Amino acid sequence: MIIDYLGHSEVLINIKNSDGKYVKILSDAWLSSYSVADLMQRNPVIDIDWENFELDVVFISHSHMDHFDPYSLVKIFSKLKNKPLLLLPETLTYTEKLLKNYLNCEIKILKNKETFQFKWINIQWVIFPDWMNTNEADVMTLAVWNDEEIVFSEIDIVPPDSEEWIGYVYNLFTQKDFKTRLYLSTRNELEGNLTIIDLAPEDRKEFALEYKQKRIEEMYTHYNNILALEEAWIKANIYKLPGFVRGFVGQWIIYPVMDLGCEPLKLQIMSLEENVELETEVAGDFGLFYPMYALNRIWGQKRNSDEARWDCVYQWLGRYVFEDGDLQNVEKIPFVDWKYFKMKQDLDCECRRELKDKPVISQENSEKWIVNNLEEKIQIIQNYLNNVFLPYQMWRLDANLKNLALENDWKYVIQIKYWDNWEKKILGYFVWSLGSNGFSFVKSEEFEKYFKIDSETTSEWQSSKTPPNHPISKISNNLQITDNSQISFNETYFIEDLINFLEGKIELYSNFWQYLQPGTNIYLWECLGANFINNEIILKKFRYHFDLAKKWIEPRERVLKIIK
């Protein structure tokens, strides 16, 4: 089996069928240099030689654009001589019509735990129950096998140490007498990386030690759970299976150092190699000695069970050849050129981020944009709050809206700001009170002060009354003007960001560049990015970006225009 690691979570699985021919399965499709949703750079940046790039299958695990990139998909289905089959998990069924329209491709929908045979290769997805509806709740993991080899990929999740999960993977790995059982784990240190960028140098080392200790504790907990279940009754320890080998890949999203050249943005709290070192040491403490490798740029390692020493393999990122339960060789991928940006662990670096309190995407004439169809914009947000956010948040176990309101004088208040080309202003507040059936919009006193229709109208109305022809009058003419200094709000957003999110122009993780005010909640933002309740927004997002991709607009061009 050959694994071509293309960086981030993208791997190309090359596995032989019964005819001895390699079937090539691309797991997730983000080959662009930038993510148009996150507004961040890929690392490494790759350049595909489309003349020598061949695919049989493209698999999409979930709807995040660092896995489901319209710009990459348009290139794949336009430039390849032979169009691959597009495999979608049933969690993405709602995108089938859109994808057929833009890509003109054959699509297969695979149900949970259904095995699909393609050219005598078995392919299976699985999604596991999660009591919390996280932003990764729709991720489908992937398993691919023939008669002699199997590979399982976590994709973008941390699997639970549950009886169901452990039993499923064990049964998957023992259904045949496989010579190689490859398990691909994904590691994501983005939260830690962003934190150390923001911390003062004197605080970074302490945080880094705490962060690493947390990772170690998670590893000990995992192996304890595995052994406890094994001793109890399951007898399902995949780490003891013959031919078991583990590969680690990383979620490598970074700030755009390629174009901005800012050294502090290269700070990294923990490398993939460190993860493998710690994992190997912890596994060894439980008497588990199996080969594991960081499939990333320089080296992987394994612990020798016979001697107390480390065996290191120093190689460059690329093609990993697995055979007989171990890594046999690392080669250069023939159809890819790499540009890797070496991250730093110099925690004494003096610089930090300072994010401006502005919308993610600034309008060219923001005040004109605000006034134009303002009533409609407010109504769109109000409809979402009452039809989606209110029921969603009311039944969240970890942050129930009723309990949140009890902490704020029986109300839940969302402040709405706008940008007037020079500074932020308060437009008003969406307010929900216990016992009411929805959010109501209350205009601010700044609203009266700054939104004057014309001089003639302005001279006629008083500070306590909205002009009858003002666009907001139909919604809130009966509501009292609020003194901003007296309002205690729970969340705060720019109206530009909320409308752009609802129109599919930004996404949950566009806030890498956004100032989400400390001390306030971001539950509405999380709701906008939640799975299974926002299919309409996701479809708008994909239509918007497929239209740009069809015009051959590069993600780098769009992202730099926004962030510079």
N, C-alpha and C positions, 0 to 999 in steps of 0.2 A: 504494500500500500504506500502511496506517495501523498504527502500532505504539502501542498504549496501554500505557505502562510503569506497572505497578502497584506498583513498589518491589520490593526484594530481587531474586529471579530471575524474578519473575512478569511475563509479558508477554501481552497479548491481541493476537494477530495478526489484522488485518482485511484480507483479500485477496479481490479480485473473481473470480468464476467467469465462465464463458462467457456467462451471462445478464446480466452486469453487476451481480450482487448480491454484497454482501460476505458471505463466509463467516468466521465469528468463531471463532478457535481459541485457547483459554486454555492457555498453556504453564505447567504446574504450578499447584497450588492450595494456597497458603497466604495466605489473606486475613484471618486472625485477627490480633488485636493482639499476641498472645503465642504463642510456641512452647511447647507443653506438654512437649516432650522436652528442649529446650535450657534451658527456664526463663528465656528471654530475650525481649526486646521486639523487635517489628518496627519498622523506621524507613524510610519513614513509616508511621504508623498510618492505615488507610483505613476509610472508612465507605461501604458500597455502598448505592446506591439500587436495591433489588431490583425495583422496579416498572419501571425503565428499563434494567435489565441483561439483555442477551441473549447467549446462547452457542449455538454449534452443536456444538462439540467441546471436551472437556476432556482434556488430555494430561498424564499423570503420568510423570516421567522416572525416578524411583527412590524408594526407601522411606524416605528421611529426612523427618522431619515438618515441616521448613520448605519442603517441596515436596509432600508427601503428607499433608495435614492433614485428619483425619476431621471436625473441627468445621466447616471450610470446605466440605467435600464434602457434609455433611448439609444445610447451608444452601442450597448450589447446587441440589441435587436435590429439595429440599423447597419452595423459594420461587420458583423460576423456573417460568413458565407452561408453557414448552416444554422438556422435559428434553433436555439435550445428550447426544451420544454420548460414552462414556468410552473413550478409547484407552489401552491398556496395552502397553508393550513386553514381549516374551516373558520378560524377566528378572523380571517381576512376575506371571507366569501363576498362581503359587500363591496370589495374593490374589483371583482372579476370583470364586470361590464366596462368599467373605466379602463382597466389594463388592456382589455381586448381592443378597445377603441384607439388607444394611443400606441400600442405596440404591435397590434395585428399578429398575435401569437397564440399558440396552443397552450391552454391552461388546464391543470389538473388540481382539483380541490381534494385534499386528503383529510379525513376525519381523525379525531383523536384516537391514537393507538391502532389505527388501521395500517396494515402493511401493504405497500404498493410495490409491485415488481416492474422494473424498467430495465430492459435489455439484460434480464437474468440477474439483476442486482436488486436487493431488498432495501426499501426505504420506509422509515416509520417516524411519525411525530408523536410527541406526547406532551400534554400540559397537565399540571398538577393543581389540585384545589389549594386556594389561598384565601384565608378568611379576611384578609385585608385587600381592598382593591387598589393595589399600588400601580404606579405607571408602567411596571413591567409585567402586569398580571396576564397579558395576552401573549407572552413569549412562548413559542413552541420549540422545544428541544428537538434534536435530530439524531437518528440512528441509521447507519448504513452498513450493510454486510453482504458478504458472499459466503461460500462454504468454509473458508479458511480464515477470514479476517473480519473484524467488526470495529467500527469507530462510533463513539457516542460523543456528542458535543452539547455542553450546557448552553451555548450561544450567549445569553445575556442575563442569566439568573444565577442565584446561589440556591441550589436544591435543598429542600428541607431534609433533616435527618429523620424522616418518618418511616414507618414500616412499609407504607405503600411505595415510597420512592426507592428505598434500599432493596425491597423485594423485586420491584420492577427491573431495575438495572441489573441485579444479579441474575434474574431469569433471562433477561435479554442476552447477557454475556455467557450464559451456560446452555443456551438452546442448541448449540453445536459445539463440537470439539475444536474451537478456534485456536489457531496457532498464535495469533496476535489479537489482543483485546486492548484497543487504544481508547483512552478516556481523555477528552479535551476539556480542560477547565479554563474558565475566563476569570481574570482578575482585573478589578477596576479600582484604582486609587485616586480617582478624580476628586472626591470630596476632600481627601487629605492634602492633595496637591493645591487645591484652591485655598484651603485654610492656611497653609504655610506661606502662601503668597501674601495673604492679608495680615499675618501676624508680624509683630516687631521681631527683629533678629534675636533679641534676648529671650523671647518666648518660644521660638521655633524648636529648639533642641528638646525642651521639656515636652512639647506637644508631640514631636516625632517619636520620643521614647514611649509615651503613653499610647500612641497610635500603633506602634510595633507590638507593644505588649498586648493590646486588644486583639491584634491579628493572631498572636501566639495562643491566647486564651481561646479564640474561636477554633483554632486547629485542634487543641487538646479536647475541647468539648465535642467536636466532630468525631474524633477517633474514639473517645469514651462512649459516645452514643452507638457507633458502629459495633464496638466490642460488646456492649451491653445487650444489644439486640441479638448479636450472634450467640452469646451465652444463654440468652433467654430461650429462644425457640426458632428464630428465623434461619440461623446458620447460613447467612448470606453476606459474607465478607468478600467483596470483589477484589480487595487488595491482596488476597491470598491466592487468587486464581492464577494458574500457569499462563504465561504469555501476557500478563497484565502490564501495561506501560501507560504512563500519564504524561500528557503534554499540556503546557500552560501557555495561553495567549493573553494579551492585554488589551484593555479598552484604551487605545491611544488617541484621545482627543486632547489637543493642546491649543493654547492661544496662538494666533498666526505669526509665529516668530519668523516664518519664511519671508513675510512682507513687512512686518513691523520691526523685526530685529531687536526686540527688547529682551535682554538677558535675564532679568528677574522672572520673566514669564516661563522660563525653562526649568524653574525649581521643581524638584520631584521628591516626594517624601519617601518613596520606597520603590525600588526597581523590581521588575519581574524576576530577575535573578535572585534577589534577596528573598522574595516569596518562596522560590524553589528551595533555597538553602534552609529556610525555617521549616518548610513543610517536610523536607527530608529528615531534618533533625527530630522533629516532633514524631513523625511516623516511626523513626528508629527507636524512640523511647517506648513505643508500644510493640516493639519487635517486628515491625513491618518494614521490610527492605525490598522495594520495588523500584525499577528505573523511572525517573521523572526528569523532564527537560523543559527549560524555558525556550519556546519556539520564537525567539526574539533576538535578532541582530547579531549577538556575539556568542553566547554560550549557554549550555544546559549542564546538568550534573546529576550524578546518581551516587548513592552511598554503597560502598562495597560491604556486603554482609559478612564477609570472612575477616575483614581487617577494619580497624578503626581509622579509616582514611577516606578522603574524598577523591572520586574519579571525575575529572573535569573534561569536557569536550568543548573546545573553542572553535566556533564556526560563525559564519556570517548568515544573516537572515535569508531564508529562501526555501528551497525544496528539501523536505525531510522524508527520508526513505525508511519506513518501518517494516521489519521482517522478523519472524520468529520471536515476537514479544519484546523487541528492543529497537532502538534507533541504530541503523546500520550505516547511514551515510547522509551527508548534507551537501547539496549541489546548488549551483546557481539556476534560478528559474530562467529558462531561455526567452520568455516573452515579456519580461518585466525589467525596467530600470528603476533604481531606488534613489531617493533623496531622503536620508535620515537626519533628523536634528537631535543631536546628543543632549539629553537632559542633564541637569546639574543637581547636586546635593550640597551645594555651598549654602548652608543655612545662615551664614553671617552676612549675606547680601543685604544691603541697606534699603533697597527700593521695595515699595508695596503698591498694590492697586488703589486707585481712588476713583470709584465709579460715580459719574454724575447722576443727579436725580432728574433724569430726562426720559422721554419715551425711547424705546428701542429704535424705532424708525421715525425720524423727525419729518414732519410735513414741510414742503417748501414754503407755503404760506399757512401757518398753523391756525391763526385766528380765523381766516376765511374757511379753512377746512372744518373747524369746530362749528361755526355758525351754519354752514351748508348742511341741510338735512339734519339739524341737531335733534329735533324731535324724534326722527326716525332712529338715530344712533342711540339715544337714551332708551327708546322703546325696545330696541334689539337687546340691549344689555338687561333691561328689566325683564323681558320675556325669558332670557336664559336663567336669570336669578330665580325666577318663580317656577319655571318648568323643569329645570335641571338641578341647579345648585341647592335650592331649598329642600327638595326630597332627598337628594344625595347626602347633604350634610346632616339632615335630621336623623338619618339612620346610620351615620358613621359611628362605630363603636368607640373609636379612640378620641373623637372630637365632636361630640354631639352638639348640634346647634342650640338646643335648649340649655344645656349646661354652660355653653359659651355666653349666651344671652344673660344668664343669671349673674355672671361676673361683671356685667356692664349695665346695671340698672334695668334689667329685663329687656334689653334691646341688643340687636346686632347691627352694627353700622359699618358700611363700606364707603370710604371717602373716594370721590372721583375728582381727579386733577386734570388740568390741560396745560399745554405749553404754548406760550404766546410769542414765540420767537426769541424772547430774552430771558424769561423766568417762568417758573410754574405758578399757576393760579388754581384756586379751588372752585370747581364748577358746582359741586353739590354733594349730596349723600343719599345712598340707598339705605333705607332703614326698615328693619323687620323687628316687630315686637311680639312678645309671647301672646298668643291668642289671635294674632292677625293672620290672614290667609295669604300674605305675600309681601314682598318688598315694595315700598313706596319711595319715590324720588322727592327729595327736599332740596331746593336750590339754596345756594349760599349767598351771603351779602355781596361777595365779590362778583357773583354772577350779575347782579344788578349794576354794579359799578363799571364792569368792563364790556358787557355785551349790549352796546347801544346800537339801535338799528340805523338811525340817522339823527341829525341835529333837531329836525322838526319834532320827531317823535319823542326824543329825549327831553325836550323842554316841557313836555306835557305830563310826563309821568313822575311819580314821587318815589322815594327810596323804598317805600313799603309796598309798592304795587308793580306788578309786571305789566309792561305795555300789552294791550290786547292783541297786537299783531306780531308779538315776539314769538319765535318758534317754540319756546318752551312753555308758553302760556296754556296751551291745550292740556299739558300734562300736569302742571303743578301750580296753576293760578290760585288754587284754593289752599295751597300750603304756605305756612308762615315762613318768612325769611329767617335763616338761622345765623346766629352769631358764631363764627368759626371758633372763636376762643372758648366757647362753652361746650363744644361738641367733643365727646370722647369716642373715637372710632376704633374699630377692630382691625380693619384692613384698609389699604390705600393703593390706588392704581391711577395711571394716566388713561383717560378715555381712548387715546390713540392706541395704546397697547391692547386694551380689551377688544376694540373693534378689529384691529389687525389680527388678533388671535382668532376671533370668531369668523373672520374672512379667510383664515388659513395662511396668512402671510408671515406669522411668527408662530413659535411653538413653545412648549413648556420650558425647554432648555435654552431658549433665546435669552433667558435671564442671566447667562454667563456675562452679559454686558449690561445687565439691568440692575438698578439700585432698588432692591426690595427692602423697604424701610425697616430697620432693626426695631424690635419691640412690638411689631404688629404681626398678625397672622397672614398666611398666604393660602388659605383654604380654597378661595375662589380660583386662584391660579392653578392649584393642584387639581381641582375639579375639572377645569378646562383641559387639562392634560391627562385625565383619567381614561382608562380603557372601557369599552363596551357601552358607554353612554354618549360618546361624541363622534359617532360615525359620520355625521353630516359635516362636522368641522374638518375631520380628516380627509374626507373626499374633496372638500373645497381646497385644502392644502395641496393635495396631489394634483388636482386640475390646474391650479395656479402654477405649480412648478413644472408639470409636464408641458404646459403651453410655452413656458420659457425655454425648457430643454429642447422642444421641437424647433425653436428658433436658433439653436446651437449657442445659446448664452451660457457661458461657463459659470459655475458656482463661485469661483474665485472673484470674478468680476462683480457679481452681485454682493457678495459678502464684504469685500473691501469698500464698496461704495457706501454700505451702511455703517461700517465701524470706523472708517477713517475720520 
